[in-house]
Amino acid sequence: MSSFFERDGSHEDLLAASPEAKEPPARLPRRRLTPASILPWFILGFLLVLSLWLITLTREHSNQQCARRLSTPSPALEAVEYHSTLFNGSLTYPSEYRGVPTSEIDAAWDRISTVVAFPITEDELSNTGKPARPSLAKFVDGKGYAAELEVVHQLHCLNMLRKFTYPEYYPRGEDDPDLYRHHIDHCIEMLRQQIMCAGDVGLITFDWVEGHSAPYPDFNVWHQCRDFGKIQAWHEERAEGTPVGLAGPTDRLKEAP
C-alpha cells in the first residue's frame, strides 16, 4: 500500500504547500556609491565650510578694513581694534588723569604721552605720501627713518595744556617765554584740527535736574573707540630695541615744516 507521501508527492512538496511555510525575506538591493551620488553632498559640505571661513575672515578683518578707510596709511593700523565705550562725562568723575597734580597723576600722563621715536621703512614712509628727502632723520644704524604716532603727540599736547592750568606746580618756560607761548598755541591748534577732523556726531541729551534752572547736559555718551591699549602695546614693541641716538644730518631744510 502506498504511503500518504507516495500518493500525494514527496515530503518536500507537502512542506512547500503548507500554509505555515514562509519564504525567506527578500533583500533590498544595495545602492552602490558612485561619484554622481557623492558629488551633491561634497558640494554642500564645501559650501558650508567656505561660508563659515568667510564669516570668520570678515570678522577678523573688519576692524582693519574700517581703520584703513578712516585713516591715513600707517604700519600701526594692524593693531587697531574697535570696541564700544561709554564716556564718563560727569562733572566730578574721579579719573586718574585729573585733579590737583600729584606724582601719581604725572606718572599716569607720562605713560600715555611720552614721545618715543621708532623706525619706519622707506616703503612705510612712502605710503604716508612723504618723500624720502635727505633731511629726514634716521637712526644711527641707518635702518629706518625716525617717526612717532600722532596720538602720542596729541596726548603730549593735552598734557602741556593740563600743566599750563597749574602754574604753581609746573614752570612756564621762563627761559624762553615766547617759545613756550608758541608751544601752547601749537598744541591748541593741533587738537582743534584733530577734533574737527574726527567730527564726533554723538548725541548729548539734556535732563531737568533739581537745583538747576536749566536742563543739564548728559555727557555720558556711547562711542566706538579704538583700543588704545593695543595701539600702545604696538608702539612699545616697535620701539623696543631701537638704536639710541640719531645719525647726523646729511642735509637740512631752510625752514621747519
Salt bridges, closest charged atoms under 4 A:
GLU96 OE1 - ARG111 NH2 3.46
ASP106 OD1 - ARG162 NH2 2.96
GLU124 OE1 - ARG238 NH2 2.63
ASP185 OD1 - ARG181 NH2 2.75
GLU189 OE2 - ARG192 NH2 2.50
ASP200 OD2 - HIS223 NE2 2.84
